[in-house]
Amino acid sequence: MTLLDAAPTEVRTDDPRVVTIADGAWEVDVLPGTGASLGAGRIRTSDGVWRDLLRPTSRGGRGVVEKCASFPMIPWSNRVRDGALTFRGRTHRLQRDCADGTAIHGAVRYARWDVLDRTPGSVTIGIDTREHVGINFPWHFTSTITYAVRGGTFEVTTTLRNVDSEAFPGGFGHHPYFQRSLAPVGAVAPRPLGHPVVQVPAHACYPGVPMPTGPSGPLTARADFLAPRVLDGAFIDDVYNARDTDKPISIRYERPDVTVELTADPVYEHLVFYAPRGRAYFAIEPATNVNDGVALFEAGVPGTGVFVLEPGEERTGAFAIAVRG
């Protein structure tokens, strides 16, 4: 049996917070009310067993973004240093919602998103910040995300649109947590931790992570995954650019023999690779902009990935996670 031979399964949850999309190869739990996060990303491997590829979220954690399997970061990816967003000579103070004193992971991960369209294999959700109070960004914007599963691939398409009266700096990203081992759904992650083989076709990384202090440069030994390399227990927290957009980021598991490939549109100029010590998961995050990108953009640092949206202008990007084996 291959991934594509597997028949669709029934929805696993009666939780009204969850919108599940499925085909024969994937089941993805979407949480519109929890900042458009994902509660799970399950795959059916060639032995017919459903396994957690993305870090599963407990029922109690489905209302807490930080405990979810993945979440979007809009209208900036990762962090804003000290919550100070300076653009065109004006400084806007954002809520500092991370323990390190930064504004982190965008402005809408705590907001409720609306379901705009739904099929068995896809769901489109959206948000208009003009309809919300307390959004942690000084300009109005709308965003839509379409999650879709088809043909052994999970696709995420994000659009950010400026609905304000003046231009603003924009960006977006997504924060999927991958399991180190492909355990069956409901099973406890095995110990010792798994060591998948990871390949990242990116040729540069930034100094001073997680808050870069200047332009990217040559890969450090820690960050160099140009050739396939075992993900051991070492700590990793690096931001990459100079990505080969025609080559996938790959994750190869041994038991069962599965290869996961992540591809992304060129607008995703950056990638964050985060592997904490002693955890059963790691994160590979496609992102348009580098961490603290607006500050670097204002300082004239090239290649930040920050784009400026004029009123009425929008930017769209897609990435996909495909499973082979």
Secondary structure in CASP SS format (residue, H / E / C, confidence):
PFRMAT SS
TARGET T0000
AUTHOR 0000-0000-0000
METHOD secondary structure of the structure
MODEL  1
M C 1.00
T C 1.00
L H 1.00
L H 1.00
D H 1.00
A C 1.00
A C 1.00
P C 1.00
T C 1.00
E C 1.00
V C 1.00
R C 1.00
T C 1.00
D C 1.00
D C 1.00
P C 1.00
R C 1.00
V C 1.00
V E 1.00
T E 1.00
I E 1.00
A E 1.00
D C 1.00
G C 1.00
A C 1.00
W E 1.00
E E 1.00
V E 1.00
D E 1.00
V E 1.00
L E 1.00
P C 1.00
G C 1.00
T C 1.00
G C 1.00
A C 1.00
S E 1.00
L E 1.00
G E 1.00
A E 1.00
G E 1.00
R E 1.00
I E 1.00
R E 1.00
T C 1.00
S C 1.00
D C 1.00
G C 1.00
V C 1.00
W E 1.00
R E 1.00
D E 1.00
L C 1.00
L E 1.00
R C 1.00
P C 1.00
T C 1.00
S C 1.00
R H 1.00
G H 1.00
G H 1.00
R C 1.00
G C 1.00
V C 1.00
V H 1.00
E H 1.00
K H 1.00
C C 1.00
A C 1.00
S E 1.00
F C 1.00
P E 1.00
M E 1.00
I C 1.00
P C 1.00
W C 1.00
S C 1.00
N C 1.00
R E 1.00
V E 1.00
R H 1.00
D H 1.00
G H 1.00
A E 1.00
L E 1.00
T E 1.00
F E 1.00
R C 1.00
G C 1.00
R E 1.00
T E 1.00
H E 1.00
R E 1.00
L C 1.00
Q C 1.00
R C 1.00
D C 1.00
C C 1.00
A C 1.00
D C 1.00
G C 1.00
T C 1.00
A E 1.00
I E 1.00
H C 1.00
G C 1.00
A C 1.00
V C 1.00
R C 1.00
Y C 1.00
A C 1.00
R C 1.00
W C 1.00
D E 1.00
V E 1.00
L E 1.00
D E 1.00
R E 1.00
T E 1.00
P C 1.00
G C 1.00
S E 1.00
V E 1.00
T E 1.00
I E 1.00
G E 1.00
I E 1.00
D E 1.00
T H 1.00
R H 1.00
E H 1.00
H C 1.00
V C 1.00
G C 1.00
I C 1.00
N C 1.00
F C 1.00
P C 1.00
W C 1.00
H C 1.00
F E 1.00
T E 1.00
S E 1.00
T E 1.00
I E 1.00
T E 1.00
Y E 1.00
A E 1.00
V E 1.00
R E 1.00
G C 1.00
G C 1.00
T E 1.00
F E 1.00
E E 1.00
V E 1.00
T E 1.00
T E 1.00
T E 1.00
L E 1.00
R E 1.00
N E 1.00
V C 1.00
D C 1.00
S C 1.00
E C 1.00
A C 1.00
F E 1.00
P E 1.00
G E 1.00
G C 1.00
F C 1.00
G E 1.00
H E 1.00
H C 1.00
P C 1.00
Y E 1.00
F E 1.00
Q E 1.00
R C 1.00
S C 1.00
L C 1.00
A C 1.00
P E 1.00
V C 1.00
G C 1.00
A C 1.00
V C 1.00
A C 1.00
P C 1.00
R C 1.00
P C 1.00
L C 1.00
G C 1.00
H C 1.00
P C 1.00
V E 1.00
V E 1.00
Q E 1.00
V C 1.00
P C 1.00
A E 1.00
H E 1.00
A E 1.00
C E 1.00
Y C 1.00
P C 1.00
G C 1.00
V C 1.00
P C 1.00
M C 1.00
P C 1.00
T C 1.00
G C 1.00
P C 1.00
S C 1.00
G E 1.00
P E 1.00
L C 1.00
T C 1.00
A C 1.00
R C 1.00
A C 1.00
D C 1.00
F C 1.00
L C 1.00
A C 1.00
P C 1.00
R E 1.00
V E 1.00
L C 1.00
D C 1.00
G C 1.00
A C 1.00
F C 1.00
I E 1.00
D E 1.00
D E 1.00
V E 1.00
Y E 1.00
N E 1.00
A E 1.00
R E 1.00
D C 1.00
T C 1.00
D C 1.00
K C 1.00
P C 1.00
I E 1.00
S E 1.00
I E 1.00
R E 1.00
Y E 1.00
E C 1.00
R C 1.00
P C 1.00
D C 1.00
V E 1.00
T E 1.00
V E 1.00
E E 1.00
L E 1.00
T E 1.00
A E 1.00
D C 1.00
P C 1.00
V C 1.00
Y C 1.00
E C 1.00
H E 1.00
L E 1.00
V E 1.00
F E 1.00
Y E 1.00
A E 1.00
P C 1.00
R C 1.00
G C 1.00
R C 1.00
A C 1.00
Y E 1.00
F E 1.00
A E 1.00
I E 1.00
E E 1.00
P E 1.00
A E 1.00
T C 1.00
N C 1.00
V C 1.00
N C 1.00
D C 1.00
G H 1.00
V H 1.00
A H 1.00
L H 1.00
F H 1.00
E H 1.00
A C 1.00
G C 1.00
V C 1.00
P C 1.00
G C 1.00
T C 1.00
G C 1.00
V C 1.00
F E 1.00
V E 1.00
L E 1.00
E C 1.00
P C 1.00
G C 1.00
E C 1.00
E E 1.00
R E 1.00
T E 1.00
G E 1.00
A E 1.00
F E 1.00
A E 1.00
I E 1.00
A E 1.00
V E 1.00
R E 1.00
G C 1.00
END
